[in-house]
Amino acid sequence: MKQTLTRPEKAVVPPGGMAYKWIALSNTTIGMLMATVNATSILIAMPVIFRGININPLDPANFSYLLWLLMGYMVISAVLVVTAGRLGDMFGRTRIYNIGFAVFTVASIGLSLVWSQGSAGAIELIVLRMVQAVGGAMIMASSAAILTDAFPSDQRGFALGINMIAAMAGSFLGIVAGGILASINWRWIFLINVPIGVVGAVWGFWKLREIGVRYRARIDWIGNLTFAAGLAMVLIGVTSGLQPYGGSPMGWGNPSVIGLVAGGLVVLAFFAYWETRTKDPLFHLELFKIRAFTLGNLAGMLGAVARGGLQFMLIIWLQGIWLPLHGYDYTQTPLWAGIYMLPLTVGFLVAGPISGKLSDRYGARPFATGGMLLAAVTFGMLMLLPADFAYPVFAGVIFLNGIAMGLFASPNTAAIMNSVPARHRGVASGIRVTFQNVGMPLSIGLFFTLMIIGLNATVPPALYSGLTANGVPPALAHHLAGLPPISYLFASFLGYNPLQTLLGPVLMQLSPADAARLTGQTFFPSLISGPFQHGLFLVLTFSIVASLVAAAASALRGGRYVHEEVDLAPVAEAVRS
């Protein structure tokens, strides 16, 4: 499809007058904020949650529970978001959005009431989180499409910028909220969503209207099943690859992991073939003929890959090294890591609405491209920081990184949504969110792999010599030094003292001085800081490359492009009547 600069289309005047667009913006913003706050608040509350159901998350037998409680929500939402968007195009975007709000709220009630202990309680939490992800997928797929319907093209960047700010701010505010609520009771992590969900759902059913173009078609059952199965297989394989296998610190040599990833790619290849043959496809591959749509989604996924896993790495850097070295107890590090990461959120809050509004006038290309270039620069600056950095410098760098992501996110989203026909906005929004959501687990899998490669090369001999020098028997020291690095990475991430957790009862056999030295706040951070810097170099190098490719894709998207539509006045008149 040839791209040309076009006049902004006339907006449909919704029921209730122009005030409707602000109703749509405020409700969808609440929905995005709720979904993303919940996605990250659980990270900080994990130790309290597992203590509440009497299970040790660091026990190797329970590691899969920990991993799936973290990753299950991401996998399910990534798999279902395109289907939710397609259903919105067919049956109404606000209807799917409101149902999603209700499902999310009901699942939150169920999570707050989990009744079992031990493994059964963990499974109930994982299943209900997946149900919650179904509602989250409906919210995320529909919110951008609802805003695109409600706002004229010359205001969409601003509206979608506010929506994106809510999503990004929620992901970091959730870390702080999780620390505060977990100190009261772990059930509050989920219960806090209920009043927000009830108000949002009732408000949505009452005030939101179907003003978009609906496109009646048959459901592509084969497309839905093959896409869901193929993507789920790939993401489950990537998630399982983080678990140790045999004598290896990672599971990438596990035949089941290889089979899941390879089989998932084969199923996705069949899905792509099927979508070119069926009359009413799920994915509408012809949308990828639109350059602004294709390159915008590519840039969005690469941006998600560049920043997704890195957020985990920065939190582990703070919790495992910097905060203990500065006198913070391990049990307090999750909350303070969230607080010290707030400059990143502030940067996004500053840049998001400004770049969105300016992109409405000048197009997405300069802001999205500049944002990704600035992101690459900030990743390079993080490489130069020592493990025990000066916080004002660190805060300044991550603030600039937040500015970079704010410059990119809302213009890129607006450009994608502007480029597609009105009848396909739901599925287009679903595809956009899928690219981003797939980027997150892929990023986490890749970044943890690179980090563990760096740690596994140098930590074992240093840990062995440090343990034996402080009275740990050589046989036990050899065993502990050979443990997969992910065990102490997750210990730090969850707010446990890594060596205190690993040594356990052995501490009683050591002299008080040796035990205090090993479990103090300097031994482990000093031990891991050098190897961590090596692993972080690998991670940041990849982030720089991904950001530069995303910048190139953004630069090649073309000028400001709004898909030309037929006269929408008859549709508006029909809706008002």
NUTI-228934 format. One record per residue (C-alpha): residue in one letter; z, x, y. Coordinates in Angstrom, 3 decimals. Example, Ala and Ser with C-alpha at 12.3 -4.5 7.8 and 13.67 -1.06 7.14 Angstrom:
(nufi a; (7.800; 12.300; -4.500));
(nufi s; (7.140; 13.670; -1.060));
% end
This chain:
(nufi m; (0.000; 0.000; 0.000));
(nufi k; (-1.012; 1.420; 3.334));
(nufi q; (1.902; 1.828; 5.717));
(nufi t; (1.497; 0.947; 9.358));
(nufi l; (3.854; 0.563; 12.246));
(nufi t; (4.492; -3.125; 12.733));
(nufi r; (6.191; -5.397; 15.146));
(nufi p; (9.665; -6.466; 14.041));
(nufi e; (9.392; -9.768; 12.235));
(nufi k; (10.903; -12.866; 13.760));
(nufi a; (14.265; -13.611; 12.292));
(nufi v; (14.877; -16.940; 10.657));
(nufi v; (17.346; -18.860; 12.793));
(nufi p; (20.021; -19.741; 10.266));
(nufi p; (22.082; -22.918; 10.081));
(nufi g; (24.791; -22.904; 12.718));
(nufi g; (22.744; -20.826; 15.146));
(nufi m; (22.725; -17.074; 15.716));
(nufi a; (26.473; -16.863; 15.071));
(nufi y; (25.635; -17.045; 11.361));
(nufi k; (24.564; -13.419; 11.209));
(nufi w; (28.057; -12.338; 12.278));
(nufi i; (29.595; -14.573; 9.618));
(nufi a; (27.343; -12.944; 7.037));
(nufi l; (28.200; -9.451; 8.302));
(nufi s; (31.966; -10.005; 8.345));
(nufi n; (32.093; -11.610; 4.890));
(nufi t; (29.874; -9.050; 3.164));
(nufi t; (31.779; -6.230; 4.857));
(nufi i; (35.035; -7.572; 3.413));
(nufi g; (33.358; -7.784; 0.014));
(nufi m; (32.136; -4.180; 0.106));
(nufi l; (35.478; -2.941; 1.384));
(nufi m; (37.364; -4.722; -1.401));
(nufi a; (35.019; -3.429; -4.107));
(nufi t; (35.149; 0.213; -2.989));
(nufi v; (38.883; 0.315; -2.187));
(nufi n; (39.547; -0.905; -5.716));
(nufi a; (37.174; 1.647; -7.223));
(nufi t; (39.133; 4.616; -5.823));
(nufi s; (42.730; 3.341; -5.509));
(nufi i; (42.973; 3.519; -9.284));
(nufi l; (42.355; 7.295; -9.165));
(nufi i; (45.681; 7.933; -7.473));
(nufi a; (47.581; 5.287; -9.419));
(nufi m; (46.431; 6.514; -12.841));
(nufi p; (49.659; 8.350; -13.795));
(nufi v; (51.771; 5.336; -12.771));
(nufi i; (49.479; 2.924; -14.631));
(nufi f; (49.638; 4.932; -17.838));
(nufi r; (53.396; 5.304; -17.567));
(nufi g; (53.583; 1.535; -17.064));
(nufi i; (51.838; 0.916; -20.395));
(nufi n; (53.681; 3.809; -22.104));
(nufi i; (50.755; 6.114; -22.792));
(nufi n; (50.206; 9.783; -21.937));
(nufi p; (46.765; 10.190; -20.316));
(nufi l; (46.735; 13.948; -21.015));
(nufi d; (47.233; 13.573; -24.758));
(nufi p; (43.888; 14.573; -26.342));
(nufi a; (43.998; 11.390; -28.424));
(nufi n; (44.147; 9.324; -25.231));
(nufi f; (41.581; 11.257; -23.210));
(nufi s; (38.832; 8.706; -23.867));
(nufi y; (41.039; 5.965; -22.372));
(nufi l; (41.492; 8.022; -19.219));
(nufi l; (37.785; 8.801; -18.953));
(nufi w; (36.637; 5.218; -19.457));
(nufi l; (39.171; 3.774; -17.047));
(nufi l; (37.685; 6.163; -14.468));
(nufi m; (34.006; 5.851; -15.387));
(nufi g; (33.632; 2.430; -17.008));
(nufi y; (33.420; 0.594; -13.691));
(nufi m; (30.648; 2.921; -12.470));
(nufi v; (28.637; 2.581; -15.686));
(nufi i; (28.754; -1.236; -15.833));
(nufi s; (28.002; -1.724; -12.140));
(nufi a; (25.046; 0.696; -12.353));
(nufi v; (23.648; -1.110; -15.391));
(nufi l; (23.944; -4.668; -14.045));
(nufi v; (23.194; -4.381; -10.343));
(nufi v; (19.392; -4.763; -10.645));
(nufi t; (19.794; -7.835; -12.845));
(nufi a; (22.199; -9.309; -10.291));
(nufi g; (19.695; -8.656; -7.505));
(nufi r; (16.869; -10.256; -9.495));
(nufi l; (18.982; -13.342; -10.185));
(nufi g; (19.699; -13.518; -6.457));
(nufi d; (15.965; -13.612; -5.703));
(nufi m; (15.520; -16.412; -8.218));
(nufi f; (18.588; -18.603; -7.748));
(nufi g; (19.931; -17.656; -4.317));
(nufi r; (21.538; -14.463; -3.009));
(nufi t; (24.621; -16.102; -1.548));
(nufi r; (25.184; -17.978; -4.797));
(nufi i; (25.187; -14.742; -6.828));
(nufi y; (27.303; -13.035; -4.152));
(nufi n; (29.907; -15.816; -4.166));
(nufi i; (30.059; -15.884; -7.958));
(nufi g; (30.564; -12.112; -7.893));
(nufi f; (33.434; -12.486; -5.437));
(nufi a; (35.068; -15.041; -7.743));
(nufi v; (34.562; -12.915; -10.904));
(nufi f; (35.994; -9.851; -9.161));
(nufi t; (39.056; -11.816; -8.038));
(nufi v; (39.720; -13.359; -11.464));
(nufi a; (39.416; -9.927; -13.115));
(nufi s; (41.881; -8.521; -10.558));
(nufi i; (44.391; -11.205; -11.537));
(nufi g; (43.892; -10.307; -15.205));
(nufi l; (44.375; -6.590; -14.507));
(nufi s; (47.632; -7.241; -12.677));
(nufi l; (48.894; -9.239; -15.680));
(nufi v; (47.951; -6.837; -18.515));
(nufi w; (50.549; -7.607; -21.123));
(nufi s; (50.204; -5.005; -23.903));
(nufi q; (51.587; -1.494; -24.265));
(nufi g; (50.075; 1.694; -25.632));
(nufi s; (46.445; 1.815; -26.773));
(nufi a; (46.079; -1.971; -26.673));
(nufi g; (47.130; -2.005; -23.006));
(nufi a; (44.648; 0.763; -22.179));
(nufi i; (41.803; -1.130; -23.886));
(nufi e; (42.715; -4.327; -22.007));
(nufi l; (42.620; -2.417; -18.718));
(nufi i; (39.238; -0.877; -19.540));
(nufi v; (37.683; -4.215; -20.590));
(nufi l; (39.001; -6.064; -17.517));
(nufi r; (37.778; -3.249; -15.266));
(nufi m; (34.338; -3.726; -16.789));
(nufi v; (34.548; -7.468; -16.091));
(nufi q; (35.549; -6.578; -12.538));
(nufi a; (32.466; -4.344; -12.368));
(nufi v; (30.273; -7.350; -13.186));
(nufi g; (31.593; -9.033; -10.044));
(nufi g; (31.244; -5.808; -8.094));
(nufi a; (27.590; -5.479; -9.159));
(nufi m; (26.885; -8.997; -7.889));
(nufi i; (28.565; -8.223; -4.550));
(nufi m; (26.810; -4.888; -4.053));
(nufi a; (23.370; -6.174; -5.077));
(nufi s; (23.510; -9.230; -2.828));
(nufi s; (25.296; -8.044; 0.324));
(nufi a; (22.436; -5.921; 1.709));
(nufi a; (19.896; -8.653; 0.877));
(nufi i; (22.042; -11.307; 2.632));
(nufi l; (22.260; -9.126; 5.745));
(nufi t; (18.533; -8.394; 5.663));
(nufi d; (17.883; -12.146; 5.574));
(nufi a; (20.382; -12.866; 8.371));
(nufi f; (19.438; -10.126; 10.860));
(nufi p; (16.079; -9.457; 12.533));
(nufi s; (14.487; -6.136; 11.637));
(nufi d; (15.438; -4.550; 14.975));
(nufi q; (19.162; -5.132; 14.229));
(nufi r; (19.326; -4.451; 10.497));
(nufi g; (20.158; -0.776; 10.836));
(nufi f; (23.270; -1.629; 12.826));
(nufi a; (24.326; -4.428; 10.431));
(nufi l; (23.719; -2.387; 7.291));
(nufi g; (25.445; 0.566; 8.966));
(nufi i; (28.614; -1.492; 9.372));
(nufi n; (28.320; -2.569; 5.737));
(nufi m; (27.829; 1.009; 4.554));
(nufi i; (30.761; 2.173; 6.661));
(nufi a; (32.960; -0.374; 4.908));
(nufi a; (31.796; 0.953; 1.535));
(nufi m; (32.379; 4.602; 2.415));
(nufi a; (35.634; 3.994; 4.291));
(nufi g; (36.906; 1.892; 1.409));
(nufi s; (36.327; 4.715; -1.064));
(nufi f; (38.698; 6.968; 0.890));
(nufi l; (41.138; 4.369; 2.179));
(nufi g; (41.545; 3.352; -1.460));
(nufi i; (42.978; 6.783; -2.222));
(nufi v; (45.678; 6.342; 0.420));
(nufi a; (46.282; 2.705; -0.507));
(nufi g; (46.543; 3.659; -4.170));
(nufi g; (49.236; 6.228; -3.436));
(nufi i; (51.282; 3.788; -1.356));
(nufi l; (50.949; 0.787; -3.689));
(nufi a; (51.581; 2.844; -6.827));
(nufi s; (54.940; 3.908; -5.384));
(nufi i; (55.940; 0.222; -5.430));
(nufi n; (54.469; -0.967; -8.735));
(nufi w; (51.198; -0.160; -10.507));
(nufi r; (50.287; -3.859; -10.747));
(nufi w; (49.972; -4.015; -6.964));
(nufi i; (46.855; -1.831; -7.212));
(nufi f; (45.049; -4.854; -8.626));
(nufi l; (47.162; -7.660; -7.191));
(nufi i; (46.367; -6.652; -3.599));
(nufi n; (42.753; -7.715; -4.216));
(nufi v; (43.696; -11.298; -5.054));
(nufi p; (44.452; -12.757; -1.585));
(nufi i; (41.476; -10.882; -0.110));
(nufi g; (39.246; -12.126; -2.919));
(nufi v; (40.430; -15.723; -2.626));
(nufi v; (39.882; -15.788; 1.159));
(nufi g; (36.495; -14.062; 0.859));
(nufi a; (35.285; -16.317; -1.961));
(nufi v; (36.392; -19.568; -0.288));
(nufi w; (34.951; -18.416; 3.037));
(nufi g; (31.688; -17.425; 1.371));
(nufi f; (31.267; -20.726; -0.516));
(nufi w; (32.069; -22.596; 2.709));
(nufi k; (30.059; -20.688; 5.316));
(nufi l; (27.304; -18.606; 3.708));
(nufi r; (23.930; -20.325; 3.395));
(nufi e; (20.733; -19.692; 1.461));
(nufi i; (18.296; -18.704; 4.222));
(nufi g; (16.259; -16.134; 2.286));
(nufi v; (12.993; -16.749; 0.487));
(nufi r; (13.633; -17.748; -3.121));
(nufi y; (11.131; -16.833; -5.779));
(nufi r; (11.258; -19.015; -8.880));
(nufi a; (10.346; -17.193; -12.063));
(nufi r; (11.334; -16.823; -15.672));
(nufi i; (14.082; -14.385; -16.603));
(nufi d; (12.687; -11.213; -18.133));
(nufi w; (15.061; -11.058; -21.080));
(nufi i; (13.378; -8.093; -22.762));
(nufi g; (13.344; -6.181; -19.467));
(nufi n; (17.002; -6.983; -18.801));
(nufi l; (18.118; -5.965; -22.281));
(nufi t; (16.082; -2.757; -22.506));
(nufi f; (17.041; -1.613; -19.012));
(nufi a; (20.730; -2.339; -19.587));
(nufi a; (20.714; -0.742; -23.047));
(nufi g; (18.767; 2.357; -22.008));
(nufi l; (20.750; 3.068; -18.853));
(nufi a; (24.058; 2.343; -20.595));
(nufi m; (23.174; 4.768; -23.406));
(nufi v; (22.335; 7.539; -20.936));
(nufi l; (25.478; 7.045; -18.834));
(nufi i; (27.755; 6.673; -21.878));
(nufi g; (26.240; 9.884; -23.237));
(nufi v; (26.843; 11.702; -19.952));
(nufi t; (30.421; 10.407; -19.804));
(nufi s; (31.084; 11.392; -23.439));
(nufi g; (29.647; 14.835; -22.743));
(nufi l; (32.696; 15.588; -20.596));
(nufi q; (34.972; 15.384; -23.645));
(nufi p; (35.575; 18.580; -25.657));
(nufi y; (33.766; 18.781; -28.978));
(nufi g; (34.722; 21.088; -31.822));
(nufi g; (35.430; 24.505; -30.347));
(nufi s; (33.447; 23.820; -27.204));
(nufi p; (35.094; 22.877; -23.900));
(nufi m; (32.371; 20.249; -23.349));
(nufi g; (30.650; 17.747; -25.596));
(nufi w; (27.007; 18.475; -24.777));
(nufi g; (26.449; 19.856; -28.283));
(nufi n; (27.829; 16.706; -29.900));
(nufi p; (25.008; 15.036; -31.902));
(nufi s; (26.156; 11.599; -30.764));
(nufi v; (25.907; 12.665; -27.104));
(nufi i; (22.432; 14.101; -27.632));
(nufi g; (21.412; 10.972; -29.533));
(nufi l; (22.722; 8.630; -26.831));
(nufi v; (20.983; 10.451; -23.976));
(nufi a; (17.693; 10.948; -25.854));
(nufi g; (17.716; 7.420; -27.253));
(nufi g; (18.505; 5.968; -23.838));
(nufi l; (15.550; 7.792; -22.284));
(nufi v; (13.255; 6.439; -25.012));
(nufi v; (14.484; 2.879; -24.396));
(nufi l; (14.000; 3.309; -20.631));
(nufi a; (10.449; 4.550; -21.265));
(nufi f; (9.748; 1.396; -23.259));
(nufi f; (11.302; -0.644; -20.420));
(nufi a; (8.893; 0.935; -17.920));
(nufi y; (5.949; 0.159; -20.227));
(nufi w; (7.101; -3.442; -20.699));
(nufi e; (7.525; -4.028; -16.966));
(nufi t; (3.842; -3.274; -16.419));
(nufi r; (2.855; -5.899; -19.008));
(nufi t; (5.138; -8.881; -18.383));
(nufi k; (4.324; -11.645; -15.898));
(nufi d; (7.785; -11.866; -14.305));
(nufi p; (9.246; -8.339; -14.441));
(nufi l; (12.849; -7.432; -13.700));
(nufi f; (12.150; -4.214; -11.801));
(nufi h; (8.905; -5.013; -9.937));
(nufi l; (7.462; -1.547; -10.302));
(nufi e; (4.826; -2.367; -7.696));
(nufi l; (7.562; -1.911; -5.081));
(nufi f; (7.369; 1.809; -5.811));
(nufi k; (3.852; 1.792; -4.360));
(nufi i; (5.590; 1.392; -0.983));
(nufi r; (6.223; 4.955; 0.173));
(nufi a; (9.212; 4.122; 2.360));
(nufi f; (10.849; 2.308; -0.566));
(nufi t; (10.221; 5.013; -3.166));
(nufi l; (11.179; 8.023; -1.055));
(nufi g; (14.165; 6.189; 0.439));
(nufi n; (15.552; 5.479; -3.035));
(nufi l; (14.876; 9.042; -4.181));
(nufi a; (16.705; 10.384; -1.139));
(nufi g; (19.558; 7.926; -1.705));
(nufi m; (20.048; 9.005; -5.313));
(nufi l; (19.933; 12.711; -4.436));
(nufi g; (22.431; 12.119; -1.647));
(nufi a; (24.744; 10.362; -4.125));
(nufi v; (24.347; 13.235; -6.597));
(nufi a; (25.078; 15.798; -3.881));
(nufi r; (28.290; 14.169; -2.657));
(nufi g; (29.594; 12.126; -5.622));
(nufi g; (31.039; 14.766; -7.913));
(nufi l; (31.834; 17.033; -4.979));
(nufi q; (34.469; 14.561; -3.757));
(nufi f; (36.267; 15.036; -7.079));
(nufi m; (35.990; 18.812; -6.720));
(nufi l; (37.459; 18.782; -3.202));
(nufi i; (40.346; 16.585; -4.343));
(nufi i; (41.042; 18.926; -7.268));
(nufi w; (40.853; 21.887; -4.844));
(nufi l; (43.511; 20.254; -2.696));
(nufi q; (45.709; 19.024; -5.557));
(nufi g; (45.442; 21.988; -7.896));
(nufi i; (45.492; 24.877; -5.412));
(nufi w; (45.949; 24.250; -1.695));
(nufi l; (48.714; 21.637; -1.587));
(nufi p; (50.991; 23.386; -4.155));
(nufi l; (50.536; 26.685; -2.290));
(nufi h; (51.718; 24.891; 0.858));
(nufi g; (54.894; 23.520; -0.715));
(nufi y; (53.820; 20.062; -1.903));
(nufi d; (55.235; 18.852; -5.205));
(nufi y; (52.561; 18.020; -7.777));
(nufi t; (53.685; 14.392; -7.952));
(nufi q; (52.923; 14.031; -4.224));
(nufi t; (49.554; 15.794; -4.226));
(nufi p; (47.335; 12.747; -5.033));
(nufi l; (48.511; 10.841; -1.957));
(nufi w; (48.361; 13.866; 0.352));
(nufi a; (44.931; 14.854; -0.941));
(nufi g; (43.711; 11.428; 0.152));
(nufi i; (45.314; 11.870; 3.565));
(nufi y; (43.883; 15.353; 4.060));
(nufi m; (40.408; 14.059; 3.115));
(nufi l; (40.458; 11.438; 5.896));
(nufi p; (38.378; 13.552; 8.349));
(nufi l; (35.437; 12.940; 6.015));
(nufi t; (35.893; 9.178; 6.438));
(nufi v; (36.348; 9.518; 10.198));
(nufi g; (33.065; 11.417; 10.461));
(nufi f; (31.286; 8.660; 8.577));
(nufi l; (32.910; 5.982; 10.759));
(nufi v; (31.722; 7.783; 13.895));
(nufi a; (28.124; 8.380; 12.819));
(nufi g; (27.368; 5.284; 10.723));
(nufi p; (27.054; 2.534; 13.353));
(nufi i; (25.478; 4.841; 15.964));
(nufi s; (22.781; 6.100; 13.615));
(nufi g; (22.160; 2.582; 12.316));
(nufi k; (21.656; 1.194; 15.817));
(nufi l; (19.443; 4.103; 16.907));
(nufi s; (17.354; 3.846; 13.750));
(nufi d; (16.581; 0.244; 14.681));
(nufi r; (14.750; 1.654; 17.703));
(nufi y; (13.401; 5.000; 16.517));
(nufi g; (13.102; 4.573; 12.760));
(nufi a; (15.081; 6.081; 9.877));
(nufi r; (13.213; 9.345; 9.412));
(nufi p; (14.844; 11.586; 12.081));
(nufi f; (18.382; 10.438; 11.258));
(nufi a; (18.116; 10.421; 7.459));
(nufi t; (16.351; 13.798; 7.437));
(nufi g; (18.756; 15.321; 9.953));
(nufi g; (21.743; 13.952; 8.051));
(nufi m; (20.697; 15.590; 4.786));
(nufi l; (19.954; 18.898; 6.519));
(nufi l; (23.393; 18.833; 8.151));
(nufi a; (24.939; 18.009; 4.763));
(nufi a; (23.310; 21.116; 3.270));
(nufi v; (24.747; 23.214; 6.125));
(nufi t; (28.259; 21.838; 5.566));
(nufi f; (28.054; 22.552; 1.829));
(nufi g; (27.165; 26.126; 2.723));
(nufi m; (30.140; 26.302; 5.100));
(nufi l; (32.476; 25.152; 2.312));
(nufi m; (31.232; 28.107; 0.240));
(nufi l; (32.574; 30.474; 2.885));
(nufi l; (36.121; 29.097; 2.844));
(nufi p; (38.801; 30.960; 0.856));
(nufi a; (40.797; 29.032; -1.746));
(nufi d; (43.830; 29.063; 0.579));
(nufi f; (41.960; 27.971; 3.696));
(nufi a; (43.198; 27.130; 7.177));
(nufi y; (43.307; 23.340; 7.234));
(nufi p; (41.802; 22.832; 10.740));
(nufi v; (38.674; 24.694; 9.586));
(nufi f; (38.472; 22.652; 6.367));
(nufi a; (39.011; 19.418; 8.317));
(nufi g; (36.240; 20.350; 10.747));
(nufi v; (33.775; 21.075; 7.943));
(nufi i; (34.410; 17.848; 6.028));
(nufi f; (34.304; 15.900; 9.324));
(nufi l; (30.808; 17.303; 9.877));
(nufi n; (29.958; 16.377; 6.290));
(nufi g; (31.071; 12.807; 7.029));
(nufi i; (28.870; 12.836; 10.153));
(nufi a; (25.962; 13.993; 7.978));
(nufi m; (26.434; 11.221; 5.435));
(nufi g; (26.848; 8.659; 8.229));
(nufi l; (23.594; 9.792; 9.829));
(nufi f; (21.818; 9.334; 6.509));
(nufi a; (23.316; 6.252; 4.836));
(nufi s; (22.695; 3.251; 7.077));
(nufi p; (19.215; 4.287; 8.379));
(nufi n; (18.116; 4.988; 4.813));
(nufi t; (19.399; 1.609; 3.604));
(nufi a; (17.766; -0.252; 6.496));
(nufi a; (14.449; 1.536; 5.906));
(nufi i; (14.474; 0.591; 2.209));
(nufi m; (15.285; -3.061; 2.900));
(nufi n; (12.762; -3.349; 5.756));
(nufi s; (9.956; -2.027; 3.588));
(nufi v; (9.903; -4.780; 0.932));
(nufi p; (8.657; -8.391; 0.944));
(nufi a; (11.344; -10.970; 1.716));
(nufi r; (11.079; -12.582; -1.732));
(nufi h; (11.981; -9.266; -3.411));
(nufi r; (14.947; -8.284; -1.226));
(nufi g; (17.516; -9.064; -3.911));
(nufi v; (15.905; -6.931; -6.604));
(nufi a; (15.110; -4.238; -4.018));
(nufi s; (18.769; -4.111; -3.028));
(nufi g; (19.706; -3.949; -6.698));
(nufi i; (17.328; -1.045; -7.304));
(nufi r; (18.725; 0.745; -4.242));
(nufi v; (22.320; 0.343; -5.442));
(nufi t; (21.329; 1.331; -8.987));
(nufi f; (19.864; 4.630; -7.774));
(nufi q; (23.100; 5.328; -5.885));
(nufi n; (25.407; 4.178; -8.685));
(nufi v; (23.528; 6.206; -11.293));
(nufi g; (23.822; 9.225; -9.010));
(nufi m; (27.630; 9.067; -9.064));
(nufi p; (28.332; 9.420; -12.845));
(nufi l; (25.449; 11.891; -13.193));
(nufi s; (26.958; 13.910; -10.362));
(nufi i; (30.439; 13.842; -11.891));
(nufi g; (29.073; 14.901; -15.277));
(nufi l; (26.990; 17.698; -13.794));
(nufi f; (29.667; 18.980; -11.414));
(nufi f; (32.411; 19.032; -14.017));
(nufi t; (30.047; 20.870; -16.357));
(nufi l; (29.233; 23.523; -13.742));
(nufi m; (32.896; 23.862; -12.794));
(nufi i; (34.018; 24.232; -16.419));
(nufi i; (31.328; 26.851; -17.053));
(nufi g; (32.786; 28.841; -14.159));
(nufi l; (36.398; 28.367; -15.260));
(nufi n; (35.831; 28.998; -18.951));
(nufi a; (34.354; 32.429; -18.256));
(nufi t; (37.434; 33.826; -16.503));
(nufi v; (40.545; 31.634; -16.861));
(nufi p; (41.435; 32.162; -20.577));
(nufi p; (42.133; 35.938; -20.414));
(nufi a; (43.978; 35.603; -17.071));
(nufi l; (46.051; 32.681; -18.385));
(nufi y; (46.877; 34.552; -21.614));
(nufi s; (48.097; 37.664; -19.816));
(nufi g; (50.095; 35.598; -17.317));
(nufi l; (51.812; 33.559; -20.020));
(nufi t; (52.692; 36.532; -22.216));
(nufi a; (54.002; 38.473; -19.202));
(nufi n; (56.445; 35.630; -18.594));
(nufi g; (57.875; 35.323; -22.084));
(nufi v; (55.515; 32.903; -23.826));
(nufi p; (54.921; 33.960; -27.461));
(nufi p; (51.438; 35.494; -27.935));
(nufi a; (50.332; 32.935; -30.540));
(nufi l; (51.177; 30.010; -28.255));
(nufi a; (49.710; 31.782; -25.220));
(nufi h; (46.466; 32.303; -27.135));
(nufi h; (46.385; 28.598; -28.060));
(nufi l; (47.030; 27.429; -24.497));
(nufi a; (44.508; 29.865; -23.032));
(nufi g; (41.889; 28.433; -25.368));
(nufi l; (42.383; 24.812; -24.278));
(nufi p; (39.415; 23.188; -22.547));
(nufi p; (39.591; 23.676; -18.754));
(nufi i; (39.185; 19.937; -18.277));
(nufi s; (42.744; 19.482; -19.583));
(nufi y; (44.364; 21.279; -16.653));
(nufi l; (41.732; 20.012; -14.180));
(nufi f; (42.686; 16.450; -15.029));
(nufi a; (46.366; 17.351; -15.003));
(nufi s; (45.992; 18.522; -11.410));
(nufi f; (43.846; 15.514; -10.550));
(nufi l; (46.474; 13.106; -11.866));
(nufi g; (49.370; 14.774; -10.074));
(nufi y; (50.926; 16.546; -13.073));
(nufi n; (52.182; 20.113; -12.995));
(nufi p; (49.543; 21.663; -15.297));
(nufi l; (51.631; 24.382; -16.945));
(nufi q; (54.718; 22.212; -17.191));
(nufi t; (52.574; 19.635; -18.981));
(nufi l; (50.902; 22.178; -21.271));
(nufi l; (54.067; 24.123; -22.164));
(nufi g; (56.272; 21.073; -22.702));
(nufi p; (59.299; 21.831; -24.957));
(nufi v; (58.451; 25.564; -25.003));
(nufi l; (59.957; 25.850; -21.521));
(nufi m; (63.405; 25.369; -23.065));
(nufi q; (62.892; 28.566; -25.084));
(nufi l; (62.116; 30.711; -22.025));
(nufi s; (64.529; 32.324; -19.627));
(nufi p; (65.229; 30.188; -16.544));
(nufi a; (63.487; 32.767; -14.348));
(nufi d; (60.320; 32.822; -16.483));
(nufi a; (60.230; 29.019; -16.757));
(nufi a; (60.665; 28.636; -12.992));
(nufi r; (57.943; 31.203; -12.292));
(nufi l; (55.416; 29.570; -14.647));
(nufi t; (56.025; 26.040; -13.379));
(nufi g; (56.442; 26.994; -9.742));
(nufi q; (54.004; 26.163; -7.007));
(nufi t; (52.258; 29.532; -6.791));
(nufi f; (51.628; 30.802; -10.347));
(nufi f; (48.988; 28.328; -11.490));
(nufi p; (47.209; 27.953; -8.119));
(nufi s; (46.988; 31.741; -7.774));
(nufi l; (45.721; 32.015; -11.355));
(nufi i; (42.990; 29.422; -10.983));
(nufi s; (41.881; 30.006; -7.379));
(nufi g; (39.397; 32.819; -8.110));
(nufi p; (37.690; 31.134; -11.082));
(nufi f; (37.687; 27.832; -9.207));
(nufi q; (35.862; 29.454; -6.300));
(nufi h; (33.240; 30.730; -8.750));
(nufi g; (32.761; 27.249; -10.222));
(nufi l; (32.712; 25.712; -6.744));
(nufi f; (29.926; 28.102; -5.757));
(nufi l; (27.773; 26.718; -8.586));
(nufi v; (28.602; 23.126; -7.593));
(nufi l; (27.892; 23.657; -3.900));
(nufi t; (24.642; 25.470; -4.642));
(nufi f; (23.432; 22.422; -6.507));
(nufi s; (24.602; 20.128; -3.654));
(nufi i; (22.612; 22.206; -1.162));
(nufi v; (19.445; 22.009; -3.268));
(nufi a; (19.853; 18.232; -3.784));
(nufi s; (20.426; 17.715; -0.051));
(nufi l; (17.349; 19.730; 0.911));
(nufi v; (15.150; 17.782; -1.510));
(nufi a; (16.621; 14.527; -0.123));
(nufi a; (15.808; 15.738; 3.400));
(nufi a; (12.224; 16.454; 2.362));
(nufi a; (11.895; 12.982; 0.806));
(nufi s; (13.267; 11.433; 4.003));
(nufi a; (10.841; 13.398; 6.153));
(nufi l; (7.886; 12.244; 4.053));
(nufi r; (8.774; 8.531; 4.150));
(nufi g; (6.578; 7.903; 7.210));
(nufi g; (7.361; 6.324; 10.572));
(nufi r; (9.211; 3.100; 11.203));
(nufi y; (7.813; 0.561; 8.752));
(nufi v; (8.615; -3.147; 8.486));
(nufi h; (6.881; -5.143; 5.779));
(nufi e; (4.627; -7.748; 7.367));
(nufi e; (5.526; -11.307; 6.430));
(nufi v; (3.847; -14.643; 6.821));
(nufi d; (5.084; -16.935; 9.555));
(nufi l; (8.664; -17.855; 8.601));
(nufi a; (9.033; -20.706; 11.067));
(nufi p; (8.312; -23.416; 8.457));
(nufi v; (10.969; -21.892; 6.194));
(nufi a; (13.489; -21.896; 9.023));
(nufi e; (12.673; -25.479; 9.876));
(nufi a; (13.056; -26.529; 6.243));
(nufi v; (16.424; -24.792; 6.004));
(nufi r; (17.716; -26.392; 9.203));
(nufi s; (16.648; -29.815; 8.024));
% end
